[in-house]
Amino acid sequence: MTALPPRIARPTYDVAALRTGVVHLGVGAFHRAHQALYLDGIARLGLQDWGVRGIGLRTNSHREELAGQNFLYTALALSAGEPTARVVGVLRDYLPAGGRTGAAAAVAALTDPRTLLVTLTVTAPAYAVLPGGGTAVPASAFDLLARALGVRRRTGQVPFTVLSCDNLPGNGDAARRCVVAAAEEFDPGLARWIERHVGFPNSMADRITPPTTEEHRRLLHGLGVHDRAPVVTEPFSQWVVEDSFAGPRPPLEDVGVEVVTDARPYVEAKMRLLNAGHVALGFLGETTPHSTTDAAMADPFVGPLVERMLAEEVCPLLDPVPGLDTSAYLRDVLDRFRNPAIADPLARLRRRGSVRMANYVLPSLERAVLAGRPHALLTGVVATWIDHLRRSAQAVLEGRATSAEVADRLADPSLAALLGPASRAGHDVRPFLAAAGGFERLAARPDFVVTLQRALIGREVEDRAAAS
């Protein structure tokens, strides 16, 4: 580290002296570009109790590369200006959770008396509780947490706090349900103890973190940094956490975290502006020559349409957010979309389209329709998504279903079930609305159905004109 150029920020603390008070489940790029940097900031304040021990739930998350670098890595922040790079030292270990040996090591880390906080980024689908109590991921994070809490209960240790950082409403409440469901499988008494004694704060974590490319690595090399596992991100970062911990917690507010009594309005603002904007860009940009968010925002049709949708149809319906200037927040969101150095792939934003549509676009659309507010642009985004599925169905029918996006949809039964209704939606959209789920109240509004039907007919006319 002493060979690093002076412009590269590096740990100002003794890395070896950190105590691992935090265990993180799911050590991906987002964690290393977001929560780890806040905890790194706490270490820079001279506090040694909040180092991180990572537990990997997947096979390929750069564990070997990080271990070869003493778990040090670089966070590269990119914008239209000069890039900034920072070496992060707060990650002190990284354990694979696979197999019996890995699971035992993970439980041992979670039952270490120094562990007071467990954070997790395991992606939203992992929170689906299945009939019978299990979760959607075998040997899941929630099973590990339940078993570790069982050990802590038996040995008289204080419970840790479970802080979900995943992108779903009420993520703390969802984590509680999943951990309690996992505990019910082998000890109903433990499940009740968890409900009474373990803290599950809701939170909102926001930072765009695109995949690291060879170009990014070459940029780092040009800055004098040789890193086998860097992360790339934008300058913007936000973390909102409810103050409902089971015991001691790091001084998050001292490093810019917003510690609040209710995270819900912050989550709503982020999902309905940033995430809904991403959905709109992904689908509206599909039939353009553009492949990234910044290029789509520069398009004379797509960019203004997304901006108007968010400003005119979404913002007026948001609940007040304490301390947040919604207009300024929207300007930040749009500037982030335009950041040419991040260039988020539009194809990535179309993945899990039915889930994204239901979570991010549908709430604003439903609220607007029921309140008699303008919603033509939101309706147009839904029509674009349905048209996207119609073209996918056509590609399957014609034997052209070779793209990764179509293959992903065919592998997902809930999405595959929409292809048939989508292929016929131009003639009658009502069967699609019935199959999609979540559209029940809107499907009962004839005025909305007519508006959506017209938008779909317009999409098909445009597609035929483009093909001729």
N, C-alpha and C positions, 0 to 999 in steps of 0.2 A: 504494500500500500504506500510505502514511502516513495516509490518510483512514480506515483501518479502525478500528472501535471498540477500546478497550483490551482487551476480553474475548476478542478473536479472536487466537489465537496466530499468529505470523508468523515467517518465517525470521530467525534471529539471525546469519546469515552473509551474505557478499556473494555474491548469486546469480550475478552476472556473472563472478565469479572461479572458479567451479567448473570442474574438468576432468572430462570425461566418460569415466571409467574403466569404466562399465557401459553396455552396450547391452541394451535389452529388446525382445524380439520379441512382438508381440501386445498393444498398449497398450489394454487394456480397463479397465473399472471396477475389476475385482479387483486388477490390478497397481497402479493408482493409489491404492487403498485399503489395500494390504497392503505389498508389497515396497518401493514407493516411499517409504512412510512410515518404514520402517526405515532406508533410505538417507538420507532427510531427517534422521533422528536422528543419523546419522554426521556429516553436514555440520554439524549444530548443535554437535557436539563440536569443531569447528574444523578438520576434515579435509576437504581440497578435492579429493581425487583420485577421488571416487566419485559424481560427478554422473551423470545418466542421459540417454542418447540413445535415444529410442524409435523403433521401426520398426513401422509399421502394416501388418498383413496383410489388413485388411478396409477397405471403403470408408467406413464410417460409424462412426468411433470418436472423434468430436469433435476431429479434428485442427485444422480451421479455427478453431473456437472457442478452442482452447488457444493456437494461434499468435497470435490476436488479443489474448491476455492475457499475452504473453511466456512462455507455457507454465506460468504460475502457475494453481493451482486450489485449491479448498477441499475438505477432507475433513470431512464432518459426521457426528459419532458420536451416535447416538440410543439412548436407553434410557427407562425410566419416569421418570427424573429430568431435570434440565436438560440440553439438548443442548450439545455442545462442538464448536467449529469450529476448524480449523487450516489455514492457508495453507501449501501445499507448494511449495517452490521448486527441488527437486532435478531435476525434468525440464527439460532444457535444449534439447532439440530433438526433432522428431517427423517422421520421414521416411516417406512412403508407399512401399511396396515394389512396387507394381503396375507392369507394363510393363517394357521394357528399361531405360529411364532410371531408374525407381524401383529395380529390382533392382541396377543398377550403383551407385547411391547407397548402397543397403543394404550391398553388399559393401565399398564404400569405408569405411563406418563401422565395419564389423567388422574391417577390416584396419588401421585407425588404430592406431599403436603404443600409444596411450593406453588402448585397449580391452583390459582384462585379464579381465573377467567378462561373460558373456552370460547373461542370465536370459530365461526364456520362459514365457508362458501362452498356449498355442495350442489348448487343450482336448484331452481324452483321445482323441477319434476321430482326430485328426491323426497319432497314433502308429501307425496300422495300416500295416504294411509290406506292400505288394502283391507278387504274383508278378512276378519280374523285378527286384526291388530298389527300385522307386519307392515313394513314400508316398501316402497317401490324399488329399493336398491338392496340386493342381498348383502349380508354382513355390513349393514349401513352404518353411517355415522351415528344414527340414533340408537342403534343396538349397542355400540361401543360406549356411548354416553350413559345409557341405562345401566350397563354392567359396571361401569366405573363408579357411578353414583351408589350402586348397591354395595360395592366394597367400602366406599367412604362411610356409608351408613353403618355397616357392620363394625367398622373399626373406630367409630366415634369421631371421624374427621368432619370438619365443616364442609358443606357442599360448595361446589364451584358455581359460578354464574355462566349460563349458556347464552351467548350473544350471536344470534344469526345476522349475517351481513348479506343474505341472499335477496334477490330482487323480486319480492312478492309482498303484497299487503299483509300487515300483521305477521311479519316473519317470526317474531318472538313467540306469538301465540301459536303459530304453526309448529315451531320447534317444540314447544311444550307438548302439544298434542302427540307429536311423533315419538318423543322420548317416553311419555307416559304410556303410549300404546306399546312400545317395545318392552317397557318394564312389566306391563300387564301379562305378557307372554310367559314370564317365569316367576313373578312375585307381585301379586296385586297389592300387598302391603307396601312394597317399595314404590309402586305407582302413586299411592296416596301420599307417601312421604315426599316424593318429588313435587307433587302438586302443592304441598304446604310449604316446602322449605327452599326450593330451587328458584333462582331468579331467571327469567327469560325476557329481557328487555326487547321491545320492538325497536327497529332502527331503520335508517335509510342511508345507503352508501352509494356514492355517485362519482365515477371517474371513467372516462372512455379509455379503454386499454386494448388497442388492436394487437393482432399477432405480431411478434418480433420477426423481422425479415433479415435476409443477408444484407440488404441495403442499410438497415439500421445498425447491424454489426460493423459494417464498413465505416459508417459515420462515427461510431464509438472509437474504432481504430484510429480514425483521423484525429480524434480528440486525445489520443494517447492511452486509451483504455482497451485492454484485451480481456473480454469477459465472455465465457461460454454460455451464460444464462442470464442475459440482461432482460429487463422489461421496458416496454415503451408505453408512454402515456401522454396525456395532455397536461397543460399547466393547471387546469381547474381541478379541484377536489373538494368534496363535501361529505361530511359524516354527521348524521343526526342520531343520537342515542337517548332512549328513555332512561331516566335515573331510577332504575328498579333492580339493583344488584343485590345478590344474596349476602355479600360480605364486602371486604375491601375491594376497591377498584382503582385503576390508574387514574391520574388527574387529566383526563381526556380534554377537559375544557382549557387546559393550559397550552394545548398544541392545536387549537382551532376546531375541536369537535364541539358541535352544538348539543349540549346535554339538556334535555327538555322533559316535561312531564307527559307530553303526548306527541308521538312521532307521526301520527296519522296524517295531519294536513300537509306535512313536508313530503311524505310518501306520495300523497295524491298529486301534489304539484309536480313532482318529478316524473311520475308515471304518465300523467296526462299531457305533459309538455315535452320533456325529453324523449321518453319512450314512445309516445304516440307520434311524435315528429319523426323518429327513426322508422316506425312502421310505415308512415306515409311516404317517406323518402324511398324506402325499400321497394314498395309496390308501384308507386308513381314513376320511379326511375327505371323500372324493369324494361319498358319498351322504348327507352331512349338509348343513345349510344354510350351513356355514362355507366360507370361501374363503381364509383365511390361517392360518399356523401358530399364532399366538397364540390365535385363536378356536378352532381345533381342540384345542389343549392345554387350553382352558377347558371343553371339552365333557365332561360327566360320564362318558361312555363312552370316548371316544377318548383323552383325556389320560391317565387312569389305565392304560389298556391299553398305551399306548406306554411309559409309565414302568415298568410291571411287566415288559414284554418285555425292555427294556434291562437292568434291575436283576437280574432273576431268570434270564433265559435267555442273555443276551449277556455281561455282566460276568464271571460265574464261569468263562468259557471263554477269557478274554483271557490272553495271555502276560504275564508281569511286565514293566512298563515302568520303566526306571531313573528314579528321582526323581518318578514320577507316582503320586499317590494316586487310584486308579481311582474310588473312591466320590465324592471331591470333584470329579473331572473330570466324572462323570456328573451331579452336581448343577449344575455350570456349564452342561452341555449342555442340561439341562431348563430352566434359567433363561433360556438364550438362546432356546429355542423359545417361551417365554412372553413374550418382550420385545414389548410392544404397539407400540413405536415402529418396529420393523422389519417385522413383518407380512408375512413371506415368502409369496408366492402359492402355494397348494397345487397349482394347475395347473402351475406351473413344476417342482415336485418330481415330477410324474408323467411329465415328458418323458423320453424315452430309458429308459422303464421297464424294458425287458428288460436293458439294460446295467446300470442301477442295481441291479436285483434280483440279477443275477449277481455284481456286484462287492461289494455291501454287505450283503445279507441272506443269500444262499445260503451263504457261508463259515461263518457262525455256525450256520445251520440244519444244514448237513452235519456240522459238528463235534459238535453236540448230539445228532443222531440216532445217529451212529457211536459216541459215548461213552455212550449210554444216558441222556442228560441231558434235563430237561424242554424241550419245544420246541413246545408247542401254540400259543403266541402267534406265534412265527415262522412256523409252518405257516399260521396264520390270515392273516397278511399276504400270503403267497404265494397263498393262495386268493382273497384280495381283488383281487390283481393279475390273476389269471386271469379272475375275474368281470368285472373292468373291461374286459378284452379281449373277453369274451363279449358284453358290452353294446355294445361298439364294432362287433363283427361284426354284431350285430342291427341296429344303426343303418345300417350299409352295406347290408344286405339290404333294409331298408325304405326306403332312399333318404333317410335322415336324416343321412347322414355329412357334415355341414356344418361342424362345429366345427373349430377349428384343431388341436386335439389329434388328432382322428380323421384329418384330412388329413395330419398329420405321420406318423402310423403307416402310412397307405397309401403315402406316398412312400418309406418305408424298407422295402426288400424283406424284411429279416430279421424285421421286426415284422408286415408284411402276411402273411407265411407262418404266423404264429401265430394269426391270426384264425379260420381254419377249425377247427383243433384246439381252440381255446378255446371255440368255439361248441358243441362236442360234449363238452367236458370234464365237464359235470355228469353225463353218463352213463358216461363212461370217460375218466379223466384221463391214462391211460398214453400215448396218441398225442401229447398235448400235451407231456408230459415228454420224449418222444423228440425232438420238434421244437424244443423250447426251447434245448437245448444246456446243458451244465454240470450237468444233473440225473441223469447216468448212474448214479452210485453210489446216489443216493436212490431212483431208479426201480427199482433192483434189490432194494430193501427192501420186501417186501409190507406190513409193518406201517405204514411211512410212507405208502405209496400209499393204504392204506385210510383212514388219518387225514386225508390231504389230500382224498380223495374225499368223506368225510363233511363236511368243512369247506365244500367247494364246494356240496354239496347244501343245507347250511344257508344259504349265501349266496343260492342261487336261491329258496329258500322265503321268505327275508326280502324279496327283490326282488318276488316275486309278491304278498306281503302288502302291501308298500308301494304297489304299483300298483293294488290293488283298492280 
